[in-house]
Each structure stands twice: as structure tokens, then as C-alpha cells.
Amino acid sequence: MTEKPPWEKSGPLPGERDFDPDAGDLDAQVAWKHFGGLTLSEAYQRFQEDPEKHTEDFMYMGGKAFAYYFPVLERYLLVTPVWREENGVEWCQILGLGAAIQFQFTKETLPEVRELVSHVLQLISYVKESIKVHVASGHPYISNPEIQQHVIAEWDALEQHLQQFEEQ
């Protein structure tokens, strides 16, 4: 029997206190408003509606909620092309996600979040390879070297940051 992908797993949903453990963080309360009570499938749909807006929700939700909903980010990163063009405008669809993930890994990181380290490091390898493939493709709308370097630096920084947790 094969194991379900993380985004299809079930379990008790995080409660409001899991989103806002300090009871009063306005950003955490916004994350609760956007994702509280949603299954992983529903949360993924919500995230896809406006990834740029909801990336911040993942930065500020409490660690238990982040650990539960991390498969939403993972699924998005695995199925979404790094760049897209819309009406002649170039968009990097993963910009900011590395920083949002990194925000959750601090000295006070909960065990539930720490358990994600090796998994996140594997995901980083995938993302960095995807970036390289897109840049090497020479597609005309992947043209801004400044954005390319910013995205690469963001994911490199996340990888370097997480390595300290592997050593513990």
C-alpha cells in the first residue's frame, strides 16, 4: 500500500490558538480568518486564489498551523511553474515563498516545524533545479536577471538557514 501524498493526509484541523498561540497577533488572526477550519484541499484552493497575498499568512500563522498546512506550499511549489507571463508582464510565482518558510524556523521553532527540516531541504533542491531549468530554457519572458538572482538568493538563504537545524 502506498502512502498518500502529504496534501491528501487528514487529521484534526489546527484551532485558532494554533494559528495565534500568543492570543493577539493581528497577522496570525488574519491567517486564521483565511485558513482556519479548512482542510488541506480547501486551503490549497484558497492559496491558489491569490498566492502573493496568502504567502504572508504562512509567515505569521503559529508553528502548529504552519506544520499542518505546509503541504499546501509543497504542492504549490511542485505543480506551479516558476515563471509565467500574463499580459506581457513577467511574474515569478515562487518569489517570497522561501522567505515565508524561513520565517517559521527560529530558535523557538516548535518540534512540529523542526520535523519538516529534511523535507523542506529536499523541496529546496527541487525548487532550485526548477529555477535553473527555467532560466536555462532561454524563454523570452524569463529575462530579468535581477529577479532571477533575487529568487535564487532567497532559496539559497533558506537552505543555509535550515542547515543549522540539521546539525542539532
Secondary structure, DSSP 8 states (H G I E B T S, - for coil): -----GGG-------HHHH-TTS--HHHHHHHHHHTT--HHHHHHHHHH-HHHHHHHHHHS-HHHHHHHHHHHHHHHHHS-SEEEETTEEEETTTTHHHHHHHT-STT--HHHHTTHHHHHHHHHHHHHHHHHHHHTT-TT---HHHHHHHHHHHHHHHHHHHHHHT-
